């Protein structure tokens, strides 16, 4: 290849490399370190608090291009815990969450808009009890870095908040005791899919003629 040809090819290689490095990366939610906290008014006395663990899902994300992000999450409602077995059963019963027929809540993003450094509004469709309604999450990217523990995968940590009306999802029982507005707080970790770690690929150093030669030669 002539020097002139190399000069033509080099910029194209650089642009291709930059485009590849900027592509959104696919992450998997870590169900152990992802929690949904919900709060709802209890007869005006206080706000009842509960958590749901074990969420699964995928995130396609590039911190330099929030608009390209995509989120798909499934929340197992049977994992809801309000700190009391009878209260848990009442919450999962047919006149409220009806978890026997609708065991999961499902959120799929439709639009992501950056709202400041490390902040974004994530709008999507939440399906709960067989009803789908738009919900907007206020999301903060806490950190994006290589995890300090094996297998050392690149991990993104997020916090998010949202509010919804339970009546909009057909959950309107016990109006005199349970408030309509449900406050959500979400803490989530997502782990990069693909390679087991973020270490550079091992490089093979070609042997020199002297190193390849046997001692006798």
Secondary structure, 3 states (H helix, E strand, C coil): CCHHHHHHHHHHHHHHHHHHHHCCEEEEECHHHCEEEEEEEECCCEEEEEEEECCEEEEEECCCCHHHCEEEEEEEHHHEECCCHHHHHHHHCCCCCCCCCCCEEEEEEEEEEEEECCEEEEEEEEEECCEEEEEEEEEEEEEEEECCCCCCCEEEEEEEEEEEEHHHHCCCCCCCCEEEEEEEEEEEEEEECCCCCCCCCCCCCCCCHHHHCCCCC
